[in-house]
Amino acid sequence: MLYSLLSSHMSDTVITMIGALAACLITFILYRHPAGFLPKDHGKVVTDPDGNIIPINTKSKGKITGAGFIFVTVFLLVSFLFLPITVERVLYIILCFAMMFTGFLDDSAKAPWGELIKGILDLFLAAAGSIIFVCFNGTNVTFFGNEFKINAIIYVLLGIALIWGSINVTNCSDGVDGLCGGVSVVELIALFLLFEGYGSMGIILAAVLLAYLYYNWFPSKLLMGDAGSRTIGFFIALLAMKSGHPFVFVPLSLVFLVDGGLGLLKLALMRTIHLNLFGKIRFPLHDELRKNRGWKVPKISTFFIICEVIMAIITWLIVK
């Protein structure tokens, strides 16, 4: 591919940056006139304790959604063209496309898929990603400078939990303009600066997200949908595993874990042991800030992005 033609004339880093710039420009151009097959957001509803259906996020109704189909496709194609091709990378590209496409089908459906269907699909792709990783990389991990080996079966199970969790907390955080995309850009750049290897794919994903953010910042013109958010979560987890320091996922994804993850924890506790651990606090946390605290959307997104920058610096100090 293009990488084999360029590698004899320039370094891998320069090739990656050229690919990232190309990906950003292509995505920006494609979003100027979005493809007609992209679906429109139908709005979301929730059911209150009395069984009444209440519409939420009504301002997003009618906007183009599923826009993740565009930036993920560009990201994968540019990665294939501008980065060294290995069997492992090709398999990850296929899995990322599968994650994007299943999310896009959900975005396009007249009636959203149920939690069970999406959960099973996420679990299947998470298992595939974890097994492929172990087959190509082994199970050595580094924690606070100490390297140790984990049993392969245990690593696969932990990897599944990490990927599945990352998919869902990232998806839950995609609720206000600019938040998910902005935080993801910071996290991907941090992973690129901290670790070599598959961080190169991460910087290309960050580049297409920058183009997407031009259209998604408040007031947004389009939304990434499950096609984008689930793929981002899937890939960030793979990058954390690929770094050899999978535990960096916790500090680097702490914004997503607090914003979306605590909501999943609250829901799980209420459904299993009927414990309302967080009282009247709304989740995802950005809903609490927007609806109960009166924060404007740009303030919310900027706040979470700044928090992510701080966590990236803290992670750098821990790892380095």
VEXKELUM-543884 format. One record per residue (C-alpha): residue number from 1; residue in three letters; x negated, y, z. Coordinates in Angstrom, 1 decimal, decimal comma, always signed. Layout:
VEXKELUM-543884
pos; code; xx; yy; zz
NUM; Ala; X; Y; Z
...
***
This chain:
VEXKELUM-543884
pos; code; xx; yy; zz
1; Met; +0,0; +0,0; +0,0
2; Leu; -1,1; +3,7; +0,3
3; Tyr; -3,2; +2,8; +3,3
4; Ser; -5,5; +0,6; +1,3
5; Leu; -6,0; +3,3; -1,2
6; Leu; -6,7; +6,0; +1,4
7; Ser; -8,7; +4,1; +3,9
8; Ser; -11,9; +4,3; +1,9
9; His; -11,7; +8,1; +1,8
10; Met; -10,5; +9,1; +5,3
11; Ser; -10,1; +7,9; +8,8
12; Asp; -7,1; +6,0; +10,2
13; Thr; -6,1; +9,1; +12,3
14; Val; -6,1; +11,4; +9,3
15; Ile; -4,0; +8,9; +7,3
16; Thr; -1,5; +8,6; +10,2
17; Met; -1,2; +12,4; +10,4
18; Ile; -0,6; +12,6; +6,6
19; Gly; +2,1; +9,9; +6,9
20; Ala; +3,7; +11,7; +9,9
21; Leu; +3,8; +15,0; +7,9
22; Ala; +5,3; +13,2; +4,9
23; Ala; +7,9; +11,5; +7,1
24; Cys; +8,9; +14,8; +8,8
25; Leu; +9,3; +16,6; +5,4
26; Ile; +11,3; +13,7; +3,9
27; Thr; +13,6; +13,5; +6,8
28; Phe; +14,1; +17,3; +6,9
29; Ile; +15,0; +17,3; +3,2
30; Leu; +17,4; +14,3; +3,5
31; Tyr; +19,3; +16,0; +6,3
32; Arg; +19,9; +19,2; +4,4
33; His; +22,5; +17,3; +2,4
34; Pro; +23,4; +14,3; +4,5
35; Ala; +24,4; +11,2; +2,6
36; Gly; +28,2; +10,7; +2,2
37; Phe; +28,1; +7,2; +3,7
38; Leu; +27,2; +8,6; +7,2
39; Pro; +30,3; +8,3; +9,4
40; Lys; +32,0; +11,1; +11,4
41; Asp; +32,2; +11,1; +15,1
42; His; +35,7; +10,1; +16,4
43; Gly; +35,2; +11,5; +19,8
44; Lys; +35,1; +9,4; +23,0
45; Val; +37,7; +8,5; +25,6
46; Val; +37,5; +7,1; +29,1
47; Thr; +40,3; +5,6; +31,3
48; Asp; +40,8; +7,1; +34,7
49; Pro; +41,8; +5,0; +37,8
50; Asp; +45,5; +5,5; +37,0
51; Gly; +45,1; +4,0; +33,5
52; Asn; +45,4; +7,4; +31,7
53; Ile; +43,2; +7,8; +28,6
54; Ile; +41,1; +11,0; +28,8
55; Pro; +39,1; +12,4; +25,8
56; Ile; +35,5; +13,4; +26,5
57; Asn; +32,8; +15,1; +24,4
58; Thr; +35,6; +16,6; +22,2
59; Lys; +33,2; +19,1; +20,7
60; Ser; +31,3; +16,3; +18,9
61; Lys; +34,5; +15,0; +17,2
62; Gly; +34,2; +15,4; +13,4
63; Lys; +30,4; +15,8; +13,4
64; Ile; +28,2; +13,5; +11,3
65; Thr; +27,0; +10,6; +13,4
66; Gly; +24,9; +7,6; +12,7
67; Ala; +22,1; +10,0; +11,5
68; Gly; +19,6; +7,6; +13,0
69; Phe; +20,1; +5,5; +9,9
70; Ile; +18,1; +8,2; +8,0
71; Phe; +15,2; +8,9; +10,3
72; Val; +14,7; +5,3; +11,3
73; Thr; +14,6; +4,2; +7,7
74; Val; +12,1; +6,9; +6,8
75; Phe; +10,0; +6,0; +9,9
76; Leu; +9,9; +2,3; +9,0
77; Leu; +9,1; +2,9; +5,3
78; Val; +6,3; +5,5; +6,0
79; Ser; +4,8; +3,2; +8,7
80; Phe; +4,8; +0,3; +6,1
81; Leu; +3,1; +2,6; +3,5
82; Phe; +0,6; +4,5; +5,6
83; Leu; -0,5; +2,0; +8,3
84; Pro; -2,4; -1,2; +8,1
85; Ile; -0,1; -4,1; +7,4
86; Thr; -0,1; -7,1; +9,7
87; Val; +2,3; -9,9; +10,2
88; Glu; +3,1; -8,6; +13,7
89; Arg; +3,8; -5,0; +12,5
90; Val; +6,1; -6,3; +9,7
91; Leu; +8,0; -8,4; +12,2
92; Tyr; +8,5; -5,3; +14,4
93; Ile; +9,6; -3,3; +11,4
94; Ile; +12,2; -5,9; +10,7
95; Leu; +13,4; -5,9; +14,3
96; Cys; +13,6; -2,1; +14,4
97; Phe; +15,7; -2,2; +11,2
98; Ala; +18,0; -4,8; +12,6
99; Met; +18,4; -2,7; +15,8
100; Met; +19,2; +0,4; +13,7
101; Phe; +21,6; -1,4; +11,4
102; Thr; +23,6; -3,0; +14,1
103; Gly; +23,9; +0,4; +15,8
104; Phe; +24,9; +2,0; +12,5
105; Leu; +27,7; -0,6; +12,0
106; Asp; +29,0; +0,3; +15,5
107; Asp; +28,8; +4,0; +14,7
108; Ser; +30,8; +3,4; +11,5
109; Ala; +33,4; +1,1; +13,0
110; Lys; +36,9; +2,6; +13,4
111; Ala; +37,1; +1,0; +16,9
112; Pro; +33,7; +1,0; +18,8
113; Trp; +32,3; -2,4; +19,5
114; Gly; +32,8; -3,8; +23,0
115; Glu; +30,1; -3,9; +25,6
116; Leu; +29,8; -7,7; +25,4
117; Ile; +29,1; -7,7; +21,6
118; Lys; +26,5; -4,9; +21,9
119; Gly; +25,0; -6,5; +25,0
120; Ile; +24,5; -9,8; +23,2
121; Leu; +23,0; -8,2; +20,1
122; Asp; +20,6; -6,1; +22,3
123; Leu; +19,7; -9,2; +24,3
124; Phe; +19,0; -11,3; +21,1
125; Leu; +16,7; -8,6; +19,6
126; Ala; +15,0; -7,9; +22,9
127; Ala; +14,2; -11,7; +23,2
128; Ala; +12,9; -11,7; +19,7
129; Gly; +10,7; -8,7; +20,3
130; Ser; +9,3; -10,1; +23,6
131; Ile; +8,6; -13,6; +22,1
132; Ile; +6,8; -12,1; +19,1
133; Phe; +4,8; -9,8; +21,3
134; Val; +3,5; -12,7; +23,5
135; Cys; +2,7; -14,8; +20,4
136; Phe; +0,4; -12,1; +19,0
137; Asn; -0,9; -10,4; +22,1
138; Gly; -1,1; -12,8; +25,1
139; Thr; +0,1; -11,8; +28,6
140; Asn; -2,8; -9,8; +30,1
141; Val; -1,6; -6,5; +31,7
142; Thr; -3,4; -3,7; +33,5
143; Phe; -2,1; -2,1; +36,6
144; Phe; -4,0; +0,8; +38,3
145; Gly; -7,2; -0,3; +36,6
146; Asn; -6,8; -4,0; +37,6
147; Glu; -6,2; -6,5; +34,8
148; Phe; -4,4; -9,8; +35,4
149; Lys; -2,7; -12,5; +33,4
150; Ile; +1,0; -13,3; +33,7
151; Asn; +2,6; -16,7; +33,0
152; Ala; +3,9; -16,6; +29,4
153; Ile; +7,4; -17,6; +30,2
154; Ile; +7,6; -15,0; +33,0
155; Tyr; +6,1; -12,3; +30,7
156; Val; +8,7; -13,1; +28,0
157; Leu; +11,5; -12,7; +30,6
158; Leu; +10,1; -9,5; +32,0
159; Gly; +9,6; -8,2; +28,4
160; Ile; +13,3; -9,0; +27,6
161; Ala; +14,4; -7,1; +30,7
162; Leu; +12,1; -4,1; +29,8
163; Ile; +13,3; -3,9; +26,2
164; Trp; +16,9; -4,4; +27,0
165; Gly; +16,8; -1,8; +29,8
166; Ser; +15,0; +0,7; +27,6
167; Ile; +17,6; +0,3; +24,8
168; Asn; +20,4; +1,0; +27,2
169; Val; +19,0; +3,9; +29,3
170; Thr; +17,9; +5,7; +26,1
171; Asn; +21,3; +5,2; +24,6
172; Cys; +23,1; +6,5; +27,7
173; Ser; +20,9; +9,6; +27,6
174; Asp; +22,1; +10,5; +24,1
175; Gly; +25,0; +12,6; +25,2
176; Val; +24,0; +16,3; +24,7
177; Asp; +22,4; +18,0; +21,8
178; Gly; +18,6; +17,7; +21,7
179; Leu; +18,1; +15,7; +24,9
180; Cys; +17,4; +12,2; +23,7
181; Gly; +15,4; +13,4; +20,7
182; Gly; +13,4; +16,0; +22,5
183; Val; +12,4; +13,7; +25,5
184; Ser; +11,6; +10,9; +23,0
185; Val; +9,2; +13,1; +21,1
186; Val; +7,2; +14,0; +24,2
187; Glu; +7,1; +10,4; +25,3
188; Leu; +5,9; +9,1; +21,9
189; Ile; +3,2; +11,8; +21,7
190; Ala; +2,1; +10,9; +25,2
191; Leu; +1,8; +7,2; +24,2
192; Phe; -0,1; +8,1; +21,1
193; Leu; -2,6; +10,2; +23,1
194; Leu; -3,0; +7,6; +25,9
195; Phe; -3,3; +4,5; +23,8
196; Glu; -4,5; +3,4; +20,4
197; Gly; -3,0; +0,8; +18,1
198; Tyr; +0,8; +1,0; +17,7
199; Gly; +0,8; +4,5; +19,0
200; Ser; +0,2; +5,4; +15,4
201; Met; +3,7; +4,2; +14,6
202; Gly; +5,0; +6,2; +17,5
203; Ile; +3,6; +9,5; +16,1
204; Ile; +5,4; +8,8; +12,9
205; Leu; +8,7; +8,2; +14,8
206; Ala; +8,0; +11,5; +16,7
207; Ala; +7,6; +13,3; +13,4
208; Val; +11,0; +12,2; +12,0
209; Leu; +12,6; +13,1; +15,3
210; Leu; +11,2; +16,6; +15,1
211; Ala; +12,9; +17,0; +11,7
212; Tyr; +16,1; +15,5; +13,2
213; Leu; +15,9; +17,9; +16,2
214; Tyr; +16,1; +20,9; +13,8
215; Tyr; +19,7; +19,8; +13,0
216; Asn; +20,5; +18,3; +16,4
217; Trp; +19,6; +21,2; +18,7
218; Phe; +22,6; +23,1; +20,1
219; Pro; +24,9; +23,7; +18,4
220; Ser; +24,2; +20,4; +16,5
221; Lys; +25,2; +19,6; +13,0
222; Leu; +24,7; +15,9; +13,3
223; Leu; +24,2; +13,1; +15,8
224; Met; +21,8; +10,1; +15,8
225; Gly; +24,4; +7,7; +17,2
226; Asp; +23,6; +4,2; +18,3
227; Ala; +21,6; +3,7; +15,1
228; Gly; +19,0; +6,1; +16,5
229; Ser; +19,1; +5,9; +20,2
230; Arg; +19,0; +2,1; +20,5
231; Thr; +16,1; +1,9; +18,0
232; Ile; +14,1; +4,5; +19,9
233; Gly; +14,6; +2,6; +23,2
234; Phe; +13,6; -0,6; +21,6
235; Phe; +10,5; +0,8; +20,1
236; Ile; +9,4; +2,7; +23,2
237; Ala; +9,5; -0,5; +25,2
238; Leu; +7,4; -2,3; +22,5
239; Leu; +4,8; +0,6; +22,6
240; Ala; +4,6; +0,3; +26,4
241; Met; +3,9; -3,4; +26,1
242; Lys; +1,5; -3,0; +23,2
243; Ser; -0,5; -0,5; +25,3
244; Gly; -1,5; -3,3; +27,7
245; His; -0,1; -1,1; +30,5
246; Pro; +3,6; -2,0; +30,4
247; Phe; +4,1; -0,4; +33,8
248; Val; +3,5; +3,1; +32,3
249; Phe; +7,1; +2,7; +31,0
250; Val; +8,4; +3,6; +34,5
251; Pro; +6,8; +7,1; +34,8
252; Leu; +6,9; +7,9; +31,1
253; Ser; +10,6; +6,9; +30,8
254; Leu; +11,6; +8,2; +34,2
255; Val; +13,7; +10,9; +32,7
256; Phe; +15,8; +8,3; +30,8
257; Leu; +15,8; +6,0; +33,8
258; Val; +17,2; +8,8; +36,1
259; Asp; +19,6; +10,3; +33,5
260; Gly; +21,0; +7,1; +32,0
261; Gly; +19,7; +4,3; +34,2
262; Leu; +21,3; +5,4; +37,4
263; Gly; +24,6; +5,5; +35,7
264; Leu; +24,2; +1,8; +34,7
265; Leu; +23,2; +1,0; +38,2
266; Lys; +26,2; +2,8; +39,6
267; Leu; +28,5; +0,9; +37,2
268; Ala; +27,0; -2,4; +38,0
269; Leu; +27,3; -1,9; +41,8
270; Met; +30,9; -0,8; +41,4
271; Arg; +31,9; -3,8; +39,2
272; Thr; +30,0; -6,4; +41,3
273; Ile; +30,3; -5,4; +45,0
274; His; +32,6; -2,4; +44,7
275; Leu; +30,0; -0,1; +46,1
276; Asn; +30,0; +3,5; +45,0
277; Leu; +26,4; +4,3; +45,8
278; Phe; +26,3; +7,8; +44,4
279; Gly; +29,7; +9,1; +45,4
280; Lys; +31,2; +11,7; +43,1
281; Ile; +28,1; +12,4; +41,1
282; Arg; +28,8; +11,9; +37,4
283; Phe; +26,6; +9,8; +35,2
284; Pro; +24,8; +10,1; +32,9
285; Leu; +23,2; +12,9; +35,0
286; His; +23,5; +15,4; +32,1
287; Asp; +27,2; +15,1; +32,5
288; Glu; +27,0; +16,1; +36,1
289; Leu; +24,9; +19,2; +35,2
290; Arg; +27,2; +20,2; +32,3
291; Lys; +30,6; +19,5; +33,8
292; Asn; +30,2; +19,9; +37,5
293; Arg; +27,3; +22,3; +37,8
294; Gly; +28,1; +24,5; +34,8
295; Trp; +24,8; +24,2; +33,0
296; Lys; +24,7; +25,1; +29,3
297; Val; +23,6; +22,4; +26,9
298; Pro; +20,3; +24,1; +25,8
299; Lys; +19,3; +24,5; +29,5
300; Ile; +20,0; +20,8; +30,2
301; Ser; +17,9; +19,6; +27,2
302; Thr; +15,1; +22,0; +28,0
303; Phe; +15,1; +21,0; +31,6
304; Phe; +14,8; +17,3; +30,8
305; Ile; +12,1; +17,9; +28,2
306; Ile; +10,0; +19,9; +30,7
307; Cys; +10,5; +17,1; +33,2
308; Glu; +9,2; +14,6; +30,6
309; Val; +6,1; +16,8; +29,9
310; Ile; +5,4; +16,8; +33,7
311; Met; +5,8; +13,0; +33,8
312; Ala; +3,5; +12,6; +30,8
313; Ile; +0,8; +14,6; +32,6
314; Ile; +1,2; +12,6; +35,8
315; Thr; +1,0; +9,3; +33,7
316; Trp; -2,2; +10,6; +32,0
317; Leu; -3,8; +11,3; +35,4
318; Ile; -2,8; +7,8; +36,7
319; Val; -4,1; +5,9; +33,6
320; Lys; -7,2; +8,0; +32,9
***
